[in-house]
Amino acid sequence: MAARTPQDMLIAGGRVVDPSQRLDDFADVRIRGGRIAEVGANLARGSDELHVSAAGLVVAPGLVDVHVHFREPGQEHKETIATGSRSAAAGGFTSVCVMPNTSPTNDSVAITELIRARAAAVGLVNVFPVGAITKGLAGEELSPIGSLARAGAVAISDDGHPVMNGQIMRRAMEWAAEIDIPVVDHCEDRNLAAEGVVNEGCCSARLGLKGMNRVAEEVQVVRDCLLAELTGAHVHIAHLSSARSLDFVRDAKARGVRVTCEVTPHHFSLTENAVSEFETDAKMNPPLRTGDDVSALVAGLADGTIDCIATDHAPHHTDEKALEFDRAPFGIVGLETSLAIGLTHLVETGRVDLSRLVELMSTVPSRLFRLGRGTLAPGSPADVVAFDPAAEYRVDSTQFASLGRNTPFNGSKLKGRVAITVLGGSISFRASETLAVATP
């Protein structure tokens, strides 16, 4: 997909972590012709290779995010494919799936092809479009699902617009099952959500804000698990946030239902207390929940019930987030902090080991959406990330490559920084101060 010219290189001396091969050892990674040529200890350096010293770094398959918003076409004041791609590469991502809530909606072959063409011209990350379930995200008439898939859509979703009509969702799942692509669902019963803006509970009562009860998410999770069981479709629950939602997914999996789910870094690391000062950068949908929910999500990440981590990267203009809490839009940016949040809140605390984190952020999401990435096996595309898991820093959103500055982690101290991102044998991001590179 990338338009950049690949370069032969040897990434040497790092700790190579590749769950697809059950590999966690010090080794070198050789790249030739845009693909992984070999992985092994003390590989001889070729005279024609770019030499990258990865001493002190972890080398892993490029990260994969199946839920991002690049806003183009139509909302370029929030983000563009170019700025979103730069943000992704800076965060260690080599593949992303972009949601269809653009303007116009990605409910047509023309928009799918436009997104793919513009992403290829930028050439910093693999951009995989997700097509809309219904035309205009209105929940009333199915999009041409088969045509979208043939044009390159890897899944279908109405994203932040829940499909309230169960019969329409059933028909969408039947089509998706026929062509075998995932249905990604934002689970929210809008009637039960009742225009809430934060989690319903002590925090909403204290702040005098409309609360969104967790049941609004949970009933849709149950519905979609049942519909997946009925149709045989692969249903992927987006940004799961409730402990009981997780229980329902666990139960469905035990029955053999084709249901998978993702959780965001903010939902497994923050609670509703993050909005205690009417902080709009902590306003998202689904809302931040309680400490009990966070504990349950972390347990689900560890035991395999939760399949992957996805950022739901949702950039907004600063002026929009500066509105009153009720009026400010939902969503935060996350591509440039996701890996560090995982390292800080999961690996450093001993709740998840490093191999499992890479699995959650690369190997499994690629497999679920059939992207053909998430591995360093010889012959696979040379999509690689190298990062320093011990590097500490404070988040400064003014330095983001993304146009969005809306993050509740601004000023937070995190551990883990990306040193280099390689896409198809071409360097798409490099933090030169942490990386020694010798040209041939």
Order of alpha helices (4+ residues) and beta strands (2+ residues): beta-beta-beta-beta-beta-beta-alpha-beta-alpha-beta-alpha-beta-alpha-beta-alpha-beta-alpha-beta-alpha-beta-alpha-beta-alpha-alpha-beta-alpha-alpha-alpha-alpha-beta-beta-beta-beta
